[in-house]
Amino acid sequence: MYFKKSHLLYINQLLLSILLILFVSCFNNTKKKGSTIVSEGCTIKLEEFVEDNNSDTSYFISECKNMLSKYTEEWDKKFILQLIETYEKFSNKVLDTVLYTTCFIETNERLDTIQTRIFENGDEIVVHYSWVKNGELLWEKKFTNPYLWVNYDMFFDNKKWTKWEKWITFTIGIYYAPPDIQKIDEFLSLDIGLKELVVRMGLNELQELGFTIDRESYEQYVENFNGNLIVWGDPEGRDGLFIWYEPLQKFVCFYRP
């Protein structure tokens, strides 16, 4: 059968119109289901389809509130409330926040600020401490995936555990990873014999750093020190109590249990 070009063009346009109508009809009857769009008569797989954040947030908050009624221990309730607050603040944001701790690192005559940044990096939650003075980075320390014992039974049976784990770790980082501050006189007053141990620990660490100092000089440094002692590290097993040693411009272990 012979068709003119004008007839073929008309047929092509007609077929294209029919396909477009079917495609629009398919999408008008779609329902979102994870990363798949399901409709009557067609299923379209979308690898980049975005999950419904509002639905996910409602589920998370609802589950947390159910836990509050189920788990009555004060510590459990405290952590669940912290988890809710963290999720509400960051559910639609990048997991990255900075906290500031003010203290007297060198002397009680000048207030210093330690910055603690908690952020997501791939599959890890990173805690990064830093202290900058007059534009110069004097100290920094980093560790990953802060841990603190919580009642994980509250979360293990949950079908979204892989998502809970990230939020639990991030919450621990925010509430429990920043450094703790302690006054040196309050610490030494707890035990008269503690000073001997403190001096010995400090001398050993200075020696490991390649710095030689006699016992009397270091003991006098400790006695005259009027700054704060700093505690940092993983919340479940912190690195120890540290004192700023000005001659080396470094933190030195003051006491480690």
KEKE-3310 file (N, C-alpha, C; in steps of 0.2 Angstrom, whole numbers, plus 5000, padded with zeros to 4 digits):
npx = (5004:5003:5008:5007:5019:5014:5003:5010:5017:5006:5001:5012:5012:5000:5002:5011:5004:4995:5003:5008:4997:4994:5005:5004:4992:4995:5004:4995:4989:4997:5006:5017:5030:5042:5056:5050:5037:5021:5007:4991:4992:5005:5022:5035:5052:5062:5077:5082:5072:5065:5063:5049:5051:5043:5034:5043:5049:5038:5035:5047:5047:5035:5038:5048:5040:5032:5041:5044:5033:5034:5047:5053:5063:5073:5085:5084:5072:5077:5087:5080:5072:5082:5086:5075:5074:5086:5083:5072:5079:5088:5083:5080:5092:5110:5120:5129:5136:5142:5149:5153:5165:5168:5183:5197:5211:5225:5228:5219:5216:5213:5200:5196:5191:5186:5182:5170:5166:5154:5150:5143:5152:5152:5150:5152:5151:5159:5170:5177:5189:5195:5207:5209:5220:5222:5221:5229:5231:5232:5229:5222:5211:5204:5191:5181:5163:5157:5153:5142:5135:5118:5101:5100:5091:5079:5080:5084:5075:5068:5062:5069:5082:5095:5094:5091:5103:5113:5107:5107:5121:5125:5117:5123:5136:5133:5128:5136:5150:5157:5171:5174:5176:5186:5191:5208:5211:5200:5201:5213:5211:5203:5210:5223:5235:5235:5242:5255:5254:5249:5260:5270:5264:5263:5277:5282:5275:5280:5293:5291:5288:5300:5305:5314:5313:5315:5309:5305:5303:5292:5282:5281:5276:5263:5258:5257:5249:5234:5224:5211:5208:5206:5195:5193:5187:5181:5164:5161:5173:5184:5198:5206:5212:5218:5231:5237:5253:5263:5277:5280:5269:5259:5246:5246:5245:5237:5230:5225:5214)
npy = (4994:5011:5026:5044:5056:5065:5058:5048:5057:5062:5050:5046:5057:5055:5043:5046:5055:5047:5039:5049:5052:5040:5039:5051:5048:5036:5042:5050:5041:5036:5030:5033:5023:5019:5019:5017:5019:5015:5010:5008:4996:4999:5000:5010:5011:5021:5026:5037:5042:5052:5049:5050:5063:5069:5059:5050:5057:5058:5045:5042:5051:5047:5033:5036:5042:5032:5024:5031:5029:5016:5013:5016:5020:5034:5037:5032:5039:5052:5051:5047:5059:5068:5062:5064:5078:5080:5074:5082:5094:5092:5083:5087:5092:5093:5082:5090:5100:5113:5115:5125:5127:5136:5140:5141:5139:5141:5150:5159:5171:5174:5170:5155:5146:5131:5122:5111:5100:5091:5079:5071:5059:5050:5034:5036:5045:5059:5067:5082:5091:5107:5120:5137:5151:5168:5167:5156:5138:5129:5117:5101:5087:5072:5060:5045:5040:5041:5033:5028:5020:5015:5010:4999:4990:4996:5000:4990:4980:4987:4990:5000:5000:5003:5016:5022:5020:5029:5041:5039:5039:5051:5059:5056:5061:5075:5078:5072:5071:5083:5092:5091:5101:5105:5112:5114:5114:5109:5096:5091:5092:5082:5071:5068:5061:5061:5070:5066:5055:5062:5070:5061:5054:5065:5068:5056:5057:5068:5064:5054:5062:5068:5078:5084:5087:5092:5084:5093:5105:5102:5099:5111:5118:5113:5116:5130:5132:5139:5138:5128:5111:5099:5087:5075:5065:5049:5047:5035:5030:5041:5050:5054:5066:5082:5094:5110:5112:5125:5127:5118:5120:5111:5099:5089:5074:5074:5066:5049:5037)
npz = (5000:4996:5004:5006:5010:5018:5024:5032:5041:5048:5054:5062:5071:5077:5084:5093:5101:5107:5114:5123:5130:5137:5145:5154:5160:5167:5176:5183:5191:5200:5215:5228:5233:5242:5233:5221:5209:5209:5199:5192:5181:5177:5182:5187:5189:5199:5203:5209:5216:5228:5246:5256:5267:5277:5281:5286:5296:5305:5308:5315:5326:5332:5335:5345:5355:5359:5365:5376:5384:5386:5392:5407:5415:5421:5415:5402:5398:5397:5387:5376:5374:5371:5359:5352:5351:5344:5332:5327:5325:5315:5305:5292:5287:5284:5294:5304:5316:5327:5343:5357:5370:5384:5394:5405:5399:5399:5409:5423:5419:5406:5395:5386:5371:5367:5352:5347:5334:5327:5315:5301:5291:5278:5283:5296:5311:5316:5328:5331:5340:5343:5346:5345:5345:5344:5330:5327:5326:5340:5346:5342:5340:5336:5334:5330:5329:5342:5358:5370:5384:5381:5383:5372:5369:5366:5353:5345:5340:5331:5314:5307:5311:5305:5302:5314:5321:5316:5321:5334:5337:5333:5342:5354:5352:5351:5364:5374:5370:5370:5378:5396:5410:5423:5439:5445:5459:5465:5461:5466:5479:5483:5487:5497:5494:5480:5473:5472:5463:5452:5448:5445:5434:5425:5423:5417:5405:5399:5398:5388:5378:5375:5382:5395:5412:5429:5444:5455:5448:5439:5449:5455:5445:5443:5455:5455:5444:5437:5428:5420:5421:5408:5401:5388:5374:5369:5376:5384:5388:5393:5388:5398:5411:5407:5407:5403:5397:5397:5393:5383:5375:5374:5378:5393:5400:5415:5424:5424:5426)
capx = (5000:5007:5006:5010:5023:5009:5000:5015:5018:5000:5001:5017:5009:4994:5004:5015:4999:4992:5008:5009:4991:4995:5010:5001:4987:4999:5007:4990:4986:5003:5006:5024:5031:5049:5059:5046:5031:5016:5000:4987:4994:5012:5027:5041:5057:5066:5083:5083:5066:5066:5058:5044:5054:5038:5032:5049:5050:5032:5037:5053:5044:5030:5041:5051:5035:5030:5046:5043:5028:5036:5053:5051:5069:5075:5090:5081:5068:5082:5091:5075:5070:5088:5086:5069:5077:5091:5080:5068:5083:5092:5080:5080:5098:5116:5122:5135:5135:5148:5148:5158:5166:5173:5186:5203:5216:5232:5227:5212:5216:5210:5195:5198:5186:5187:5177:5169:5162:5151:5147:5143:5157:5151:5146:5154:5150:5166:5170:5184:5190:5201:5208:5213:5222:5225:5222:5234:5228:5236:5228:5216:5210:5198:5189:5175:5158:5156:5149:5140:5130:5111:5097:5099:5085:5074:5080:5086:5069:5065:5064:5073:5088:5101:5093:5092:5110:5116:5105:5109:5128:5125:5115:5128:5141:5131:5126:5141:5157:5161:5175:5172:5180:5187:5196:5213:5211:5195:5203:5218:5208:5199:5214:5230:5240:5234:5247:5261:5252:5249:5267:5273:5261:5266:5284:5282:5272:5285:5299:5289:5288:5307:5306:5317:5312:5316:5303:5303:5301:5286:5278:5280:5271:5257:5255:5256:5244:5228:5219:5207:5209:5201:5193:5190:5187:5174:5161:5161:5180:5187:5205:5210:5212:5224:5234:5241:5260:5265:5284:5280:5263:5255:5242:5250:5241:5237:5228:5221:5212)
capy = (5000:5017:5032:5050:5058:5069:5053:5045:5062:5062:5044:5047:5062:5052:5038:5050:5058:5041:5037:5054:5052:5034:5041:5055:5044:5032:5046:5053:5036:5033:5031:5033:5017:5019:5022:5014:5022:5010:5013:5003:4995:5001:5001:5013:5011:5027:5025:5044:5045:5054:5046:5055:5065:5070:5053:5047:5061:5057:5038:5042:5054:5042:5028:5038:5044:5025:5022:5035:5026:5009:5013:5021:5023:5041:5038:5030:5044:5057:5050:5047:5066:5071:5059:5067:5085:5080:5073:5088:5100:5090:5079:5090:5096:5089:5081:5094:5105:5115:5117:5129:5126:5141:5138:5144:5133:5143:5154:5161:5178:5174:5165:5152:5143:5125:5121:5104:5099:5084:5079:5064:5058:5043:5029:5038:5051:5062:5072:5085:5096:5112:5127:5142:5157:5173:5165:5150:5132:5127:5110:5098:5080:5069:5052:5044:5036:5042:5028:5029:5015:5017:5004:4998:4986:5000:5001:4984:4977:4992:4988:5005:5001:5006:5024:5024:5019:5035:5046:5038:5041:5059:5062:5055:5066:5082:5079:5069:5071:5089:5092:5093:5106:5104:5116:5109:5114:5105:5089:5089:5092:5076:5065:5071:5057:5061:5074:5061:5051:5067:5072:5055:5054:5071:5067:5051:5059:5073:5061:5051:5068:5070:5084:5083:5092:5088:5083:5099:5110:5101:5099:5118:5121:5110:5120:5137:5132:5142:5136:5122:5104:5097:5080:5074:5059:5045:5047:5029:5029:5047:5049:5056:5073:5085:5100:5113:5113:5131:5127:5114:5122:5105:5096:5084:5070:5076:5060:5044:5031)
capz = (5000:4996:5008:5004:5016:5023:5028:5036:5046:5052:5058:5067:5076:5081:5088:5098:5105:5110:5120:5128:5134:5141:5150:5158:5163:5171:5182:5187:5196:5204:5222:5230:5237:5243:5227:5216:5208:5207:5197:5189:5174:5175:5187:5185:5194:5199:5207:5212:5219:5235:5250:5259:5273:5282:5283:5289:5302:5309:5310:5320:5332:5335:5339:5351:5360:5361:5369:5382:5388:5388:5396:5413:5419:5420:5410:5396:5395:5396:5381:5371:5373:5368:5353:5348:5350:5339:5325:5325:5323:5309:5300:5285:5287:5285:5301:5305:5320:5331:5350:5360:5377:5387:5400:5406:5397:5402:5416:5424:5417:5399:5394:5380:5369:5363:5347:5346:5328:5326:5309:5297:5286:5275:5287:5302:5315:5318:5333:5330:5344:5341:5350:5341:5349:5340:5323:5327:5329:5345:5347:5339:5341:5332:5335:5326:5332:5350:5361:5377:5385:5382:5383:5365:5368:5364:5346:5341:5337:5326:5308:5304:5315:5301:5302:5321:5323:5315:5325:5341:5338:5332:5348:5359:5350:5353:5371:5378:5367:5371:5384:5402:5413:5431:5442:5448:5466:5467:5460:5471:5486:5484:5489:5498:5491:5473:5470:5470:5457:5446:5447:5442:5427:5421:5422:5413:5398:5397:5396:5382:5372:5374:5386:5402:5418:5436:5448:5459:5444:5437:5454:5456:5439:5445:5461:5453:5438:5439:5423:5421:5418:5402:5399:5382:5371:5369:5382:5388:5391:5391:5387:5404:5413:5404:5409:5397:5399:5393:5390:5377:5371:5373:5384:5396:5405:5422:5428:5420:5431)
cpx = (5004:5004:5010:5014:5019:5005:5004:5016:5012:5000:5006:5015:5004:4997:5008:5010:4996:4997:5009:5003:4991:5000:5007:4996:4990:5001:5001:4987:4992:5002:5014:5025:5039:5052:5056:5039:5026:5010:4997:4989:5001:5016:5033:5046:5061:5071:5084:5077:5067:5061:5054:5047:5049:5035:5037:5049:5044:5033:5042:5050:5039:5033:5045:5046:5032:5035:5046:5038:5030:5042:5053:5057:5071:5080:5088:5076:5072:5085:5086:5073:5076:5088:5080:5071:5082:5088:5076:5073:5086:5089:5080:5087:5104:5118:5129:5133:5142:5146:5154:5159:5171:5176:5193:5208:5223:5232:5220:5211:5213:5206:5196:5192:5188:5181:5176:5164:5160:5148:5148:5148:5156:5147:5148:5152:5157:5165:5177:5184:5196:5201:5212:5214:5225:5226:5226:5231:5234:5235:5222:5216:5204:5197:5182:5170:5158:5151:5148:5134:5123:5108:5096:5093:5079:5074:5081:5081:5066:5067:5068:5080:5094:5100:5094:5099:5114:5114:5106:5116:5129:5123:5120:5134:5139:5131:5132:5148:5160:5165:5172:5177:5180:5192:5201:5213:5206:5197:5208:5216:5204:5203:5221:5235:5240:5239:5253:5260:5252:5256:5270:5270:5263:5273:5285:5280:5277:5291:5297:5289:5295:5309:5308:5316:5313:5309:5300:5300:5294:5280:5276:5275:5264:5254:5253:5250:5237:5223:5215:5210:5204:5201:5190:5190:5181:5171:5161:5168:5184:5195:5209:5209:5218:5225:5238:5248:5263:5272:5284:5274:5259:5251:5246:5245:5242:5235:5224:5220:5215)
cpy = (5006:5023:5038:5052:5062:5064:5050:5050:5062:5056:5044:5052:5059:5047:5041:5053:5053:5039:5042:5054:5046:5036:5046:5052:5039:5036:5049:5048:5033:5034:5029:5027:5016:5022:5019:5018:5016:5013:5007:5002:4996:5002:5004:5014:5017:5026:5031:5046:5046:5051:5052:5057:5066:5064:5049:5050:5059:5050:5038:5045:5050:5037:5030:5040:5037:5023:5025:5032:5019:5008:5018:5024:5030:5042:5037:5036:5050:5057:5050:5054:5069:5068:5063:5075:5085:5079:5079:5093:5098:5085:5081:5094:5091:5088:5084:5100:5107:5118:5120:5128:5131:5139:5142:5139:5135:5146:5157:5169:5179:5169:5162:5148:5137:5123:5113:5103:5092:5084:5072:5064:5051:5039:5031:5044:5054:5067:5075:5091:5101:5118:5131:5148:5162:5171:5159:5144:5129:5119:5108:5090:5078:5062:5051:5039:5036:5037:5030:5023:5018:5010:5003:4993:4990:5001:4995:4980:4981:4990:4994:5006:5004:5014:5026:5024:5026:5041:5046:5040:5048:5062:5062:5060:5073:5083:5076:5069:5078:5089:5094:5097:5105:5109:5112:5109:5109:5097:5087:5088:5086:5070:5068:5068:5057:5065:5070:5058:5056:5069:5067:5054:5059:5070:5062:5053:5064:5070:5057:5056:5070:5076:5082:5088:5088:5089:5089:5104:5109:5101:5107:5121:5119:5114:5127:5137:5134:5142:5131:5116:5102:5089:5080:5067:5055:5045:5041:5028:5035:5046:5051:5064:5076:5092:5104:5115:5119:5130:5123:5116:5116:5103:5090:5080:5072:5070:5056:5039:5025)
cpz = (5000:5000:5006:5011:5021:5027:5033:5042:5051:5057:5063:5073:5080:5086:5094:5103:5109:5116:5125:5133:5139:5147:5156:5163:5169:5177:5186:5192:5200:5211:5224:5235:5237:5237:5221:5215:5205:5205:5194:5182:5172:5182:5185:5190:5194:5205:5211:5215:5226:5240:5254:5266:5279:5285:5288:5296:5307:5312:5316:5327:5336:5338:5345:5357:5363:5366:5376:5387:5390:5392:5401:5416:5417:5415:5403:5393:5393:5389:5375:5369:5370:5360:5348:5346:5344:5332:5323:5322:5316:5304:5293:5283:5286:5292:5302:5310:5324:5338:5353:5368:5380:5393:5400:5405:5400:5408:5417:5422:5410:5398:5387:5378:5365:5359:5346:5340:5328:5320:5306:5291:5283:5280:5295:5305:5318:5323:5333:5335:5341:5345:5346:5345:5345:5333:5322:5330:5334:5347:5344:5340:5338:5334:5331:5331:5339:5352:5368:5378:5385:5381:5375:5364:5365:5357:5342:5337:5332:5319:5304:5308:5311:5302:5309:5323:5322:5319:5332:5342:5337:5339:5354:5358:5353:5361:5376:5376:5369:5377:5390:5405:5420:5433:5446:5455:5469:5466:5465:5478:5488:5488:5491:5495:5483:5470:5468:5464:5451:5444:5443:5435:5422:5419:5417:5406:5395:5394:5389:5376:5371:5377:5393:5407:5424:5440:5451:5454:5441:5443:5456:5451:5441:5450:5459:5447:5441:5433:5425:5418:5413:5402:5392:5380:5371:5376:5386:5391:5389:5391:5394:5406:5411:5407:5404:5400:5394:5390:5384:5373:5369:5379:5386:5400:5412:5427:5424:5425:5429)
residu = (MET:TYR:PHE:LYS:LYS:SER:HIS:LEU:LEU:TYR:ILE:ASN:GLN:LEU:LEU:LEU:SER:ILE:LEU:LEU:ILE:LEU:PHE:VAL:SER:CYS:PHE:ASN:ASN:THR:LYS:LYS:LYS:GLY:SER:THR:ILE:VAL:SER:GLU:GLY:CYS:THR:ILE:LYS:LEU:GLU:GLU:PHE:VAL:GLU:ASP:ASN:ASN:SER:ASP:THR:SER:TYR:PHE:ILE:SER:GLU:CYS:LYS:ASN:MET:LEU:SER:LYS:TYR:THR:GLU:GLU:TRP:ASP:LYS:LYS:PHE:ILE:LEU:GLN:LEU:ILE:GLU:THR:TYR:GLU:LYS:PHE:SER:ASN:LYS:VAL:LEU:ASP:THR:VAL:LEU:TYR:THR:THR:CYS:PHE:ILE:GLU:THR:ASN:GLU:ARG:LEU:ASP:THR:ILE:GLN:THR:ARG:ILE:PHE:GLU:ASN:GLY:ASP:GLU:ILE:VAL:VAL:HIS:TYR:SER:TRP:VAL:LYS:ASN:GLY:GLU:LEU:LEU:TRP:GLU:LYS:LYS:PHE:THR:ASN:PRO:TYR:LEU:TRP:VAL:ASN:TYR:ASP:MET:PHE:PHE:ASP:ASN:LYS:LYS:TRP:THR:LYS:TRP:GLU:LYS:TRP:ILE:THR:PHE:THR:ILE:GLY:ILE:TYR:TYR:ALA:PRO:PRO:ASP:ILE:GLN:LYS:ILE:ASP:GLU:PHE:LEU:SER:LEU:ASP:ILE:GLY:LEU:LYS:GLU:LEU:VAL:VAL:ARG:MET:GLY:LEU:ASN:GLU:LEU:GLN:GLU:LEU:GLY:PHE:THR:ILE:ASP:ARG:GLU:SER:TYR:GLU:GLN:TYR:VAL:GLU:ASN:PHE:ASN:GLY:ASN:LEU:ILE:VAL:TRP:GLY:ASP:PRO:GLU:GLY:ARG:ASP:GLY:LEU:PHE:ILE:TRP:TYR:GLU:PRO:LEU:GLN:LYS:PHE:VAL:CYS:PHE:TYR:ARG:PRO)
# end
